[in-house]
Structure formats: structure tokens, C-alpha cells
Amino acid sequence: MVANWRLKKALKHYSNIKILIIGLLLLVFPMGAVAGNITGTIKVKGLRSPANILVYLNKAPAVAVDLSSARFVMDQRNLTFSPHILPVPVGATISFPNNDKVDHNVFSLSRTKKFSLGSYKPGEIKTVRFDKPGFVELRCDVHAEMLAYIMVMKSPYFAVTDTKGQFEIPDLKLMERTGLRGILNLTAGKYFIKTWHEKLKTKREAVKLSDEGTIVIELNLFRGTPSVLYK
Ligand SMILES: [Cu+2]
């Protein structure tokens, strides 16, 4: 009887260890998890919404980006540019459809890309290629209140926060939406996160990505003047 009880106990003990080992393995190698990305949330003080904040890796690894099927759009609708901030990899072409009932005249005086599309009609689409990294302030000659930003990025490791202030680098949703291809997950190492928003002080933060994969960070931003995109 005693021996039988001991055997049962030993077997139970063994199965507990087995569960423990499987649990540990799942912890180290989570099934289905994609290794190598940085996700997080941005909280802002003195601003209504944590949306539309550019988050990017400064001095990011160089990757060959396939722009052949990528489509980027800066829409003009209800006398507003949409999106408010549009980051694109260097070399990208952006189309500017006029989806309003009035003419627009989109232009930029920025050093990164100086251009004027001239006055164009509802339903018309103009395109511009952005071949130099940097910041582009977008205006309309007809409507002084129209303002948007195009950020021409050296690397595709960037994201824009959603209405909850959340972001993901690399941004899989952006890749799917725009048809951008060839962006790989990040390898283990140290990265420098930077932010840009026209009303928020730029934040820099070192992030260490280990072999285990995803790292979740939280950033607190305050009102102020942003610094330049690239030094
Ligand atoms: Cu306009």
C-alpha cells in the first residue's frame, strides 16, 4: 500500500515537473510570437490627444525597402490634409488627390523638398517623389489653415501613434496599408527611439531588445518645441 502511494506521489510529482518544464519553454520560446519589435504607449501632458506622434529609430539598421508596390496618399478632404503627419521612406512617391469641391494649391517651402503643385481641380491627383530625408511642412495657397507634415525617413523603422497613443516598430499595419515590403524584424541589440510632434518636446530613449523578442515601453511627452528629425 505504502509503495503504491509513493509511486502515485512520484508520478504526480513528475507530471508537475513536466508542466513546469513546458511552461518554462513557452516562456523562453513563445509560440507564434514574432521576435524583434518594439511596441509601446505614449502619454502626453498638455495636449488633448496622444495620436499623430511620429516614433522612429535613430540610426536604425539599413534595410533594402521595396517601394515598387508602395502607395502613399496625402488626401485633401473637407479643407483638411489627411493624415496630419505622413512618414515615408526616402524615395517614396506620394499622391495628392483633391477630394474636395474646391481647388487646392499644395506647396512646400521646406529645404527637404521645395515644390508647388499649382492650383488644381476636384478629382485631380498630383504626385511628388521625396528623394531626400528630412522634414516637409505642407501648406495650401488657397486655404491658410491647411497644414500637414511629411517626414521623409532614412529607415523604414518608424510608426505613428494611434488615438490611444500606441505604436509598433516595425509597423505591420502600415506595411499592409501602404504595400510597403521588405521590412524585417529587429535583431537583438540597443536602439535609440526618438519622437516628433509639432507641439511636443522630442524624447530620446535607449531601448535594449533581447533575443526574446518584443519589448514594451512607455514614454511621457510634454509640450515644447521638437528638435530636428536628423542631426
Ligand atoms: Cu486648399
Boltz pocket constraint, residues with backbone or C-beta under 6 A from the ligand:
constraints:
  - pocket:
      binder: B
      contacts: [[A, 79], [A, 103], [A, 104], [A, 105], [A, 140], [A, 141], [A, 142], [A, 143], [A, 146]]
      max_distance: 6.0
